[in-house]
Every structure is written in C-alpha cells, then in structure tokens.
Amino acid sequence: GGMLKVWDPERKVRRLTWFSSSRIKKINREEQERVEKMINTFRSIGLDYLVISDQQQIYPQMAQLARIRRGRKN
C-alpha cells in the first residue's frame, strides 16, 4: 500500500489517503468489471475494439502511486 493525495469532491480539497493492498485490488477489480461492461457495450453496437493511447490519462492517481512506489524501491 501507500499514501496518495486524492481529490475529495465533497469537501473540494485534496487529501492524503491510504491505499492498502486490498483496497488497490478492490479498485482494480471494479475497474476491470467496468472495462468489461464497456467492451460488451462497444461489441453490441458492432465495434471490435477500443484503443487507449495512454493509461495515465484514465488512471492518473494510480499512475502517481505507482511512480511513488517505484521511487521507494530505488
């Protein structure tokens, strides 16, 4: 896990939040389900695939957490 500043839309501030390994797994699982639903929707209207050019545009805070964790290991 690790600490990360995330945007809190209710309070309109950025706050430090702890992301435990189990929380990250839950987020990843929910995102995988969301992506699978989106893929099924696209296929149902006749599209074969969706190209995502940059994962960081979609998950900027998770990318930031990954950079922080890589920095700790080096």
C-alpha angles and dihedrals in degrees: 000000000000147000120265135175108237133179115258106205093191095056095029092229139105112247137183112256131185115231109197120196091255091050091050090050090050092050091048092048092050091047091049090053090048091050092048090052090049091049090050090050092051092047092049089060093047103265117132103200147358121224117214109197099192125016090199090066089061101037104026096155094049089049089052091051090051091052091050092050092048089051092055092052094053 
